[in-house]
């Protein structure tokens, strides 16, 4: 994975959606917790300034092969980083300590969320299944009531037609009676 945190965050031209997608890809890659040198699970994970994550042993073995005794290239992106150790922090005045740091840092990966996420995924899958079942039941119920409404509308139309025909016959019969009374 060539994407790394420092590059992603320092990119000034990235819009929010691109940044989110790149960080999501980085997060997914880091969730695999593989060293890209030995291709095994990370043991004592360390990160050089470029942001790639390696096993401490693998990174230091790789840096021993460097031509320069003070710097080494990152095995992934070939960005040089310093191999010199930082002096003891207690010997440095307090006001300068925030500005001095080791170029290779140990990181601590928290896997505790994975169990919680697995349980949450199972809960959400069960909820989705429940909602799909409810959706099918609702669609069936709606279809039943729609068919009943269509039958009712049809019966109402037929009933009105019968009533109209009866009223027309009754009106015609009354007209005939009125005509019969007038002729007397």
C-alpha angles and dihedrals in degrees: 000000000000095000116097136177100249092052093046097048096042093051104111096187097056115110119219097262093050090048091050093048093048093047090048090053090048091048091050090050092048090049088065087063094206126150109232091214102052094018090224133112113296115266114192093349117219132180129209119213092272091067103244116136124227141159110272092236093049095049094047091046089052092047092052088066090059118118091221119066094210102044138035133189122245107253091228107041102012093233109154119238132182121264095191115116119240115245119250107290093223090065092056119081111257094243091060098045096088089058097051120073139148115263092224115051134189114238130200116218118206112215095171092097092062093072091046090047092050090052091046091050090051090049092049093047089052089048091050090050090049091049091048090052091048090047092053091048091049092049090049091048092048091049091050092051092044091054090047090050091050090050090048092049091049092048090046091051091048091046092051090049090052091047091048090050091048091048091049091050091047091048090049091049090050090049090052091050091048090049089048092052092048092053092058 
